[in-house]
């Protein structure tokens, strides 16, 4: 069985995965990086293209993830196909703190798409860049900026 680092346990707990035991967290630690990794890559492509349509589409994907804990399209792609190739477990439903993070991403990506559509490229890059930075940090460390904000806004375990 894979070992679970304390930082991984803490980061997953703060995203709302506290109900999973350490064995499950160890099994999910890598698969839970799939969605932010793919999403961040797709957002980078949209920023490089400065495409309002591409970024708007990514905002819709994030909004679906915010509204439907089992409906994030990238999670569905993982659960239906990728996990079978990798022989990894099905991803659990998205907890509220991570859903909140998707909501923030959807808002920032919408702002980015609107900025590019209005020929305000610098602003579009800033809004989209914030999502890319957050997604890159989440992918590499499992620390989630949106979940951190959720815990502050909703006053849920803001210590540490």
Buried (B, 14 or more C-beta within 10 A) or exposed (E): EEEBEEEBBBBBBBBBBBEBEBEBBBBBBEBBBBBBBBBBBBBBEBBEEBBBEBBBBBBBBBBBBBEBBEEBBBBBBBBEEBBEEEEBEEBBBBBBBBBBBBBBBBBBBBBBBBBBBEEBEEBBBBBBBBBBEBBBBBBEEBBBBBBBBBBEEEEEEEEE
